Amino acid sequence: MKFPVSEKIINNAVAELYINDLEKATIREVVAIAGKIEKETGLEFIRMEMGVPGLPPSAVGVEAEIEALKRGVASIYPPIDGVEELKKESSRFIKAFINLDISENGCVPTVGSMEGTFCTFILACQCKKGKDTILFIDPGFPVQKQQAHVLGLKYETFDVYNFRGDKLRDKIESYLEKGNISCIVYSNPNNPSWCCLTESELQIIGELATRYDTIVAEDLAYFAMDFRKDLSKPFQAPFQPSVGRYTDNYLLLISASKAFSYAGQRISVTAISDSLYSRRFEGLTQKYGGGTFGSIFIHRVLYAASTGVSHSAQYAMAAMFRAASDGKYNFLEEVKEYGERARRMKSIFQKYGFTVVYDNDLGEPIGDGFYFTVGYPGMTGGQLLKALISYGISAISLSTAGSAQEGLRACTSFIKDHQYEQLEERLKKFKTQTSASK
């Protein structure tokens, strides 16, 4: 294949999808662009745009789900608040790997963490009059802002890049002191930067959440996947860091998609702290006539959104949680492959003049995991995206994740063994031709 792919082919693919600005293209739009170019040219793309697990699903979950289906659960509506087995094992898993105590009542299955955030955003902005705005600590998962947009909710956002450590306090407080922030959202480890907020930073968030009576939604989509530490031992330190140690105003979003490679069954658990679950808010009472945050989350908002999660998938997640908590299933050992992929891919990018945009955690080298970020001197994120697409490499612009930095998010999940050599060849040509054109 001759590189680069002609600009005409790329522009036609972009135009067919009615995309006005490639830099602002969504994940799914970039997937479609790469697919169109692949089809027209026969070029195999190195796909780094979409965060889909690239490993086999947990055998523990698959076997448990098959057994549940054989028992006939497919004919029965699942309890909307979760089957008893999953609620019990969720509470135990949280104790085993985060060392937090959350009652079974507050452990509620949702159709992926996206449904968890969707319901949380709705409810958080109804609790108190005037608290109608979500605060995103960015960069973050772009679709969460799309959820806010679909719901017609207001939001604020800032890039945490220049506000790590003690600087985080003043930055967050500058938003909370306005009195309109209902909910703070972030992922840890972070999508897309793979930065990990430290216990001291989470303490800052928790203390401010308590002071300003704000709910914190902690997205643990990449649960315990900071491979710089061994977080795989149940009921033993070190534990997954969490804001739950520093405030009662929190809920956790724990997904099966990445940690258990169980994305296709769309299941997650939203774990609501005991204090928040039982709390009554004036705004919710006025709107729903009574009930607590937790009961309204389940029986009003979640019920309206999906009426529950696939019955068999709930038994799969219960089995995975139980095996992990029993110490019989080291789920992190299975997903460490992502860290090795990131290490190899970053090395190749850096060899040919690229930089890692988010490159450290408070002076400590950034970990290797599901995502990493790359930039190239003199290029904006949009320019770099278009340039790499012309070499059969697809990613998404950091700007779509709320980042103020120039560069791209690269996902490690789809890289195939033979593509490391392809990546090196293409980036070598990219560097040669880019240098020659200057």
C-alpha positions as CSV (number, residue, x, y, z in Angstrom):
1,M,0.0,0.0,0.0
2,K,1.3,3.4,-1.0
3,F,1.3,6.0,1.8
4,P,-0.1,8.4,2.5
5,V,-3.7,7.6,1.5
6,S,-4.9,10.4,-0.8
7,E,-6.5,13.4,0.8
8,K,-9.4,13.0,-1.6
9,I,-10.3,9.5,-0.2
10,I,-10.1,10.8,3.3
11,N,-12.2,13.9,2.6
12,N,-14.8,11.9,0.8
13,A,-15.2,9.6,3.8
14,V,-15.5,12.5,6.1
15,A,-18.0,14.2,3.8
16,E,-20.2,11.1,3.5
17,L,-20.6,11.2,7.3
18,Y,-21.5,14.9,7.3
19,I,-18.6,15.7,9.7
20,N,-17.7,19.4,9.6
21,D,-14.6,19.2,11.8
22,L,-12.5,16.0,11.9
23,E,-11.0,17.1,15.2
24,K,-14.5,17.0,16.8
25,A,-15.4,13.6,15.3
26,T,-16.9,11.2,17.9
27,I,-15.4,7.8,18.5
28,R,-18.1,6.1,16.4
29,E,-17.6,8.6,13.6
30,V,-13.8,7.8,13.5
31,V,-14.7,4.1,13.4
32,A,-16.9,4.7,10.4
33,I,-14.3,6.8,8.6
34,A,-11.6,4.2,9.1
35,G,-14.1,1.5,7.9
36,K,-14.9,3.4,4.7
37,I,-11.2,3.9,3.9
38,E,-10.5,0.2,4.6
39,K,-13.2,-0.9,2.3
40,E,-12.2,1.4,-0.5
41,T,-8.4,0.9,-0.4
42,G,-8.1,-2.6,1.1
43,L,-5.7,-1.1,3.7
44,E,-5.7,-2.8,7.1
45,F,-6.1,-0.1,9.8
46,I,-4.3,-0.1,13.1
47,R,-7.4,0.6,15.2
48,M,-6.8,2.8,18.3
49,E,-10.0,4.8,18.4
50,M,-12.5,2.6,20.2
51,G,-12.1,1.3,23.8
52,V,-13.5,-2.2,23.1
53,P,-11.9,-5.1,25.1
54,G,-9.6,-7.1,22.9
55,L,-9.3,-10.2,25.2
56,P,-11.6,-13.2,25.6
57,P,-14.5,-12.7,28.1
58,S,-14.1,-14.1,31.6
59,A,-14.7,-17.9,31.5
60,V,-16.1,-17.6,35.1
61,G,-18.8,-15.3,33.9
62,V,-19.6,-17.2,30.7
63,E,-20.1,-20.5,32.5
64,A,-22.2,-18.9,35.2
65,E,-24.4,-17.2,32.6
66,I,-24.9,-20.4,30.6
67,E,-26.0,-22.2,33.8
68,A,-28.4,-19.4,34.6
69,L,-29.9,-19.6,31.1
70,K,-30.3,-23.4,31.5
71,R,-32.2,-22.8,34.7
72,G,-34.7,-20.7,32.7
73,V,-34.0,-17.2,34.0
74,A,-34.5,-15.8,30.4
75,S,-38.3,-16.3,30.8
76,I,-38.5,-14.2,34.0
77,Y,-38.1,-10.4,34.5
78,P,-35.1,-9.7,36.7
79,P,-35.6,-7.8,39.9
80,I,-34.8,-4.2,39.0
81,D,-32.7,-3.7,42.1
82,G,-30.6,-6.8,41.3
83,V,-30.7,-10.5,42.1
84,E,-29.8,-11.2,45.7
85,E,-26.7,-13.1,44.7
86,L,-25.2,-10.2,42.8
87,K,-26.1,-7.6,45.5
88,K,-24.4,-9.8,48.1
89,E,-21.2,-10.4,46.0
90,S,-21.0,-6.7,44.9
91,S,-20.9,-5.6,48.5
92,R,-18.3,-8.2,49.3
93,F,-16.2,-7.4,46.2
94,I,-16.1,-3.7,47.2
95,K,-14.9,-4.6,50.7
96,A,-12.3,-7.0,49.3
97,F,-10.7,-4.7,46.7
98,I,-11.6,-1.1,47.9
99,N,-12.0,-1.7,51.6
100,L,-15.2,0.2,51.7
101,D,-18.4,-0.9,53.4
102,I,-21.5,-0.5,51.2
103,S,-24.7,-2.4,52.0
104,E,-26.2,-4.9,49.6
105,N,-29.2,-2.6,49.2
106,G,-27.0,0.1,47.6
107,C,-25.4,-2.2,45.0
108,V,-27.6,-1.9,41.9
109,P,-26.9,-3.4,38.5
110,T,-27.2,-1.2,35.5
111,V,-26.9,-1.7,31.7
112,G,-23.2,-0.8,31.7
113,S,-21.8,2.2,33.6
114,M,-23.2,4.5,31.0
115,E,-26.7,3.8,32.3
116,G,-25.4,4.3,35.8
117,T,-24.1,7.8,34.9
118,F,-27.2,8.6,32.9
119,C,-29.5,7.9,35.9
120,T,-27.1,9.6,38.3
121,F,-27.0,12.8,36.2
122,I,-30.8,12.9,36.2
123,L,-31.2,12.4,39.9
124,A,-28.3,14.5,41.1
125,C,-29.7,17.6,39.3
126,Q,-33.1,17.1,40.9
127,C,-32.0,16.9,44.5
128,K,-31.7,20.6,45.4
129,K,-33.0,23.7,43.8
130,G,-30.2,25.6,42.1
131,K,-27.9,22.6,42.0
132,D,-28.4,21.9,38.3
133,T,-24.8,21.6,36.9
134,I,-22.4,18.7,36.6
135,L,-18.7,19.2,37.0
136,F,-16.4,17.0,34.9
137,I,-12.8,16.6,35.9
138,D,-11.3,16.1,32.5
139,P,-10.1,14.6,30.3
140,G,-12.9,12.1,30.4
141,F,-15.2,9.7,28.6
142,P,-16.7,11.9,25.8
143,V,-20.1,10.2,25.8
144,Q,-20.8,11.2,29.4
145,K,-21.0,14.8,28.2
146,Q,-23.2,13.6,25.4
147,Q,-25.5,12.2,28.0
148,A,-25.7,15.6,29.7
149,H,-26.4,17.2,26.4
150,V,-29.2,14.7,25.6
151,L,-30.8,15.3,29.0
152,G,-30.5,19.1,28.6
153,L,-28.3,19.4,31.7
154,K,-25.7,22.0,32.2
155,Y,-22.1,21.1,32.9
156,E,-18.7,22.7,33.7
157,T,-15.4,21.1,32.9
158,F,-11.7,21.6,33.4
159,D,-8.5,19.8,32.3
160,V,-6.8,18.4,35.4
161,Y,-3.4,18.5,33.5
162,N,-2.2,21.7,35.3
163,F,-4.1,21.1,38.6
164,R,-2.7,18.0,40.1
165,G,-1.9,17.7,43.8
166,D,-2.7,20.6,46.1
167,K,-3.6,22.8,43.1
168,L,-6.7,20.6,42.7
169,R,-8.4,22.0,45.8
170,D,-8.6,25.6,44.7
171,K,-9.6,24.7,41.2
172,I,-12.5,22.5,42.3
173,E,-13.6,24.9,45.0
174,S,-13.7,27.7,42.4
175,Y,-16.7,25.8,40.8
176,L,-18.3,24.5,44.0
177,E,-18.4,27.9,45.7
178,K,-20.9,29.1,43.0
179,G,-23.5,26.8,44.6
180,N,-24.8,25.2,41.4
181,I,-22.7,22.0,41.2
182,S,-24.8,18.9,41.8
183,C,-22.3,16.2,40.9
184,I,-18.6,15.7,40.3
185,V,-17.5,13.1,37.8
186,Y,-14.1,11.6,37.0
187,S,-12.6,8.2,36.0
188,N,-9.8,6.6,37.9
189,P,-7.6,5.3,36.2
190,N,-8.5,8.0,33.8
191,N,-9.9,7.6,30.3
192,P,-8.0,8.8,28.2
193,S,-4.9,9.9,30.0
194,W,-4.4,6.9,32.2
195,C,-3.4,9.3,35.0
196,C,-4.5,8.0,38.4
197,L,-5.7,10.4,41.1
198,T,-3.9,9.7,44.4
199,E,-5.4,9.2,47.8
200,S,-4.5,12.8,48.7
201,E,-6.2,14.1,45.7
202,L,-9.3,12.0,46.4
203,Q,-9.3,13.3,49.9
204,I,-9.4,16.8,48.5
205,I,-12.4,15.9,46.3
206,G,-14.1,14.1,49.2
207,E,-13.7,16.9,51.7
208,L,-15.0,19.5,49.2
209,A,-17.9,17.3,48.3
210,T,-18.9,17.2,52.0
211,R,-18.4,20.9,52.6
212,Y,-20.4,21.9,49.6
213,D,-22.9,19.0,49.8
214,T,-22.1,17.7,46.3
215,I,-22.4,14.1,45.0
216,V,-19.3,12.4,43.6
217,A,-19.7,9.8,40.9
218,E,-16.5,7.8,40.8
219,D,-16.2,5.9,37.5
220,L,-14.1,2.8,38.0
221,A,-14.5,1.4,34.5
222,Y,-10.8,0.3,34.6
223,F,-11.1,-1.1,38.0
224,A,-7.7,-1.6,39.8
225,M,-5.9,-1.5,36.4
226,D,-3.1,0.7,37.6
227,F,-0.5,-2.0,37.1
228,R,2.2,-0.1,38.9
229,K,0.7,-1.6,42.1
230,D,-0.5,-5.1,42.8
231,L,-4.2,-4.4,43.6
232,S,-5.2,-8.1,42.9
233,K,-5.2,-9.5,46.4
234,P,-8.6,-9.5,48.0
235,F,-8.9,-8.1,51.6
236,Q,-5.3,-7.0,51.5
237,A,-3.7,-3.6,51.0
238,P,-3.0,-1.9,48.7
239,F,-6.6,-1.3,47.7
240,Q,-8.1,0.5,44.8
241,P,-8.0,4.2,45.7
242,S,-11.5,5.8,46.3
243,V,-13.2,9.0,47.3
244,G,-15.4,6.8,49.5
245,R,-12.8,7.0,52.3
246,Y,-13.3,10.8,52.5
247,T,-17.0,11.6,52.1
248,D,-20.4,10.0,52.4
249,N,-21.7,11.7,49.3
250,Y,-20.5,9.2,46.7
251,L,-21.4,6.4,44.4
252,L,-19.2,4.1,42.5
253,L,-19.6,2.8,39.0
254,I,-18.0,-0.7,38.6
255,S,-18.2,-2.1,35.1
256,A,-17.7,-5.7,33.9
257,S,-16.7,-4.4,30.5
258,K,-12.9,-3.9,30.8
259,A,-11.8,-5.6,34.0
260,F,-13.6,-8.8,33.1
261,S,-13.7,-8.3,29.3
262,Y,-17.5,-8.7,29.5
263,A,-18.5,-5.7,27.5
264,G,-21.0,-7.4,25.2
265,Q,-23.4,-8.3,28.0
266,R,-23.7,-4.7,29.2
267,I,-23.6,-5.0,32.9
268,S,-22.2,-2.8,35.7
269,V,-23.0,-2.1,39.3
270,T,-23.7,1.4,40.6
271,A,-22.8,1.2,44.3
272,I,-24.5,4.0,46.3
273,S,-23.0,4.8,49.8
274,D,-25.2,3.9,52.7
275,S,-25.6,7.5,53.7
276,L,-26.5,8.8,50.2
277,Y,-28.8,5.8,49.6
278,S,-30.9,6.6,52.7
279,R,-30.9,10.4,52.3
280,R,-34.1,12.3,51.5
281,F,-33.8,15.4,49.4
282,E,-36.4,18.2,49.3
283,G,-36.2,18.3,45.5
284,L,-36.8,14.6,45.1
285,T,-39.7,14.7,47.6
286,Q,-41.3,17.5,45.6
287,K,-40.9,15.7,42.3
288,Y,-41.6,12.1,43.3
289,G,-43.7,12.5,46.4
290,G,-41.3,10.7,48.8
291,G,-38.5,8.2,48.9
292,T,-34.8,8.2,49.4
293,F,-32.1,8.9,46.9
294,G,-31.5,5.1,46.5
295,S,-35.1,4.1,46.3
296,I,-35.9,6.8,43.7
297,F,-32.7,5.9,41.7
298,I,-34.0,2.3,41.5
299,H,-37.8,2.5,41.4
300,R,-38.3,5.7,39.4
301,V,-35.3,6.6,37.3
302,L,-33.7,3.2,36.6
303,Y,-37.1,1.7,36.1
304,A,-38.0,4.3,33.5
305,A,-34.6,3.8,31.7
306,S,-34.5,0.0,31.3
307,T,-36.6,-1.9,33.9
308,G,-33.5,-3.8,34.9
309,V,-30.4,-5.6,33.6
310,S,-30.3,-8.9,31.7
311,H,-31.1,-11.7,34.2
312,S,-28.4,-14.1,33.1
313,A,-25.7,-11.3,33.0
314,Q,-26.4,-10.6,36.6
315,Y,-25.5,-14.1,37.6
316,A,-22.3,-13.9,35.5
317,M,-21.2,-10.8,37.3
318,A,-22.0,-12.3,40.7
319,A,-19.9,-15.3,39.8
320,M,-16.9,-13.1,38.7
321,F,-17.1,-11.0,41.9
322,R,-17.4,-14.1,44.1
323,A,-14.4,-15.9,42.5
324,A,-12.3,-12.7,42.7
325,S,-13.2,-12.1,46.3
326,D,-12.5,-15.8,47.2
327,G,-9.0,-15.4,45.7
328,K,-9.7,-18.1,43.1
329,Y,-9.8,-15.8,40.1
330,N,-7.1,-13.1,39.5
331,F,-9.0,-11.0,37.0
332,L,-6.2,-8.5,36.8
333,E,-3.7,-11.1,35.7
334,E,-5.8,-11.6,32.6
335,V,-5.9,-7.9,31.6
336,K,-2.2,-7.1,32.3
337,E,-1.8,-7.7,28.6
338,Y,-3.1,-4.1,28.0
339,G,-0.2,-2.7,30.0
340,E,2.4,-4.7,27.9
341,R,0.7,-3.5,24.7
342,A,0.8,0.1,25.8
343,R,4.5,-0.2,26.7
344,R,5.4,-1.5,23.3
345,M,3.2,0.9,21.4
346,K,4.4,4.0,23.3
347,S,8.0,2.9,22.6
348,I,7.4,2.8,18.9
349,F,5.6,6.2,18.9
350,Q,8.4,7.9,20.9
351,K,11.1,6.3,18.6
352,Y,9.6,8.4,15.7
353,G,9.3,11.7,17.4
354,F,6.0,11.5,19.2
355,T,5.5,12.6,22.8
356,V,3.3,11.1,25.5
357,V,1.0,14.1,26.3
358,Y,-0.1,13.0,29.8
359,D,3.3,11.6,30.8
360,N,3.4,11.5,34.6
361,D,1.4,11.3,37.8
362,L,2.8,14.0,40.1
363,G,6.3,13.2,39.0
364,E,5.9,9.4,38.8
365,P,6.0,8.0,35.2
366,I,2.5,7.3,33.9
367,G,1.4,3.7,34.1
368,D,0.9,1.5,31.1
369,G,-2.7,0.4,30.6
370,F,-5.8,0.5,28.4
371,Y,-5.1,4.0,26.9
372,F,-2.2,6.3,26.4
373,T,-1.9,9.8,24.8
374,V,0.4,11.0,22.0
375,G,1.2,14.3,20.4
376,Y,3.5,15.4,17.6
377,P,5.5,18.7,17.6
378,G,3.9,21.4,15.6
379,M,0.6,19.6,15.0
380,T,-2.9,20.1,16.6
381,G,-4.9,17.1,17.5
382,G,-7.0,17.5,14.4
383,Q,-4.1,17.7,12.1
384,L,-2.4,14.7,13.7
385,L,-5.6,12.7,13.5
386,K,-6.0,13.4,9.7
387,A,-2.3,12.7,9.1
388,L,-2.3,9.3,10.9
389,I,-5.5,8.3,9.2
390,S,-3.6,8.7,5.9
391,Y,-1.2,6.1,7.2
392,G,-3.9,3.7,8.2
393,I,-3.8,4.5,11.9
394,S,-7.0,5.7,13.7
395,A,-7.5,7.3,17.1
396,I,-9.5,10.2,18.5
397,S,-8.6,13.8,19.3
398,L,-8.0,14.6,22.9
399,S,-10.2,17.7,22.5
400,T,-13.3,15.4,22.3
401,A,-12.4,14.1,25.8
402,G,-12.4,17.6,27.2
403,S,-8.6,18.0,27.2
404,A,-6.9,21.4,26.6
405,Q,-3.8,19.6,25.3
406,E,-3.0,18.9,21.6
407,G,-2.8,15.2,20.7
408,L,-4.7,11.9,20.4
409,R,-6.1,9.2,22.6
410,A,-4.8,5.7,21.6
411,C,-6.4,2.6,22.8
412,T,-4.4,-0.6,23.1
413,S,-7.2,-3.2,22.9
414,F,-7.3,-3.9,19.2
415,I,-3.6,-4.1,18.3
416,K,-2.8,-7.5,16.8
417,D,0.6,-9.2,17.1
418,H,1.5,-8.6,13.4
419,Q,0.6,-4.9,13.7
420,Y,3.5,-3.8,15.8
421,E,5.7,-4.1,12.8
422,Q,3.1,-2.3,10.7
423,L,3.0,0.5,13.2
424,E,6.7,0.9,13.1
425,E,6.8,0.9,9.3
426,R,4.0,3.5,9.0
427,L,5.3,5.8,11.7
428,K,8.8,5.7,10.1
429,K,7.3,6.8,6.8
430,F,5.2,9.4,8.5
431,K,8.3,10.9,10.2
432,T,10.3,10.8,7.0
433,Q,7.6,12.4,4.8
434,T,6.6,14.9,7.5
435,S,10.2,16.0,7.9
436,A,10.7,16.3,4.2
437,S,7.6,18.5,3.8
438,K,8.9,21.1,6.3
